[in-house]
Amino acid sequence: MNDVPTVLLHRDAAVATLTLRNPGRLNAMTRAMWRELRSAAQVLSVDASLRCVVLRGEGGAFCAGGDISEYPDFRYDEARLRAFHEDEVWGALSALLACPVPLVAQIEGACMGAGLEIASCCDIRLAGAGAKFGAPIAKLGFPMAPREAALVRGAVGDVLARDMLLAAGVHDAQRLYDAGFLLHVLPDDAVADACLQHARRIATLAPRAARLNKATFSALNRALALVDAGQGAINPIASLLPDAYRYADSAEHREGIGAFLAKRSPNF
């Protein structure tokens, strides 16, 4: 079997499936996978016959975050760090957000960091009872990128977002259901079938109405973001935080990632 990390695209009639695949790493996102995810979302966005997309991870995990083995190659340089988040990561997330058809997240196992961001782009989220959610990057010595943090906060709510980022909080599926992030919490072995049936149900409904509803929700989210960040800003979050990636070469950034890769506790 090919163990190269990738994003797989499968089409079955009016329903497409996007599968995150990184064997042995709980589908952690590599830089190549972010680029593949963006390309796949763009392909699906121009498919006029498509009715719904299921987004899932392979092998009982959704996505455990970013593939930290790659981080020393680029994260300690501010310009390269900025390009990674603003071009590669946000490029993929914004492509998912712009997809005009409903996205259904099939969440099993780990849904952490990058996985939480990807799930936050979906319209409907179903999870197994054993799923875990968080973004414990405080242990790695760096913050969540501004636009990614705004996306997660909008999806999980302010209280959980702050705990995930400030206290490295990890929460179970029931807590995320109570917060309104999940539509259903199901037995772990029932999630895949439930997501497929939900997608097929969506596919039987009026496709133009679904696309128009998504356009309305997107416009509302943009309007709310402008209100939150100050009227008149073209890119409000980025304009308010011009130094967001200046931590690239900091000691705690290097220590957090180095400790993880060395399998030891960080010393901040």
Protein Blocks (a to p, Z undefined) as FASTA:
>chain_A
ZZbdcdddddehjbccdddddehilopacfklmmmmmmmmmmmmmmmkbcbdcdddehhi
abecjafklmmmmmmpmklmmmmmmmmmmmmmmmmmmpmbdcddddehjaehjlmmmmmm
pmbdcddfkbccddfklmnopacdfklmmmmmmmnojklmmmmmmnopacdfklmmmnom
ambdcdfklmmmmmmmmmmmmmmmcfklmmmmmmmmmmmmmmmmmmmnoghiablmlmmm
mmlmmmmmpmklmmmmmmmmnopacdZZ
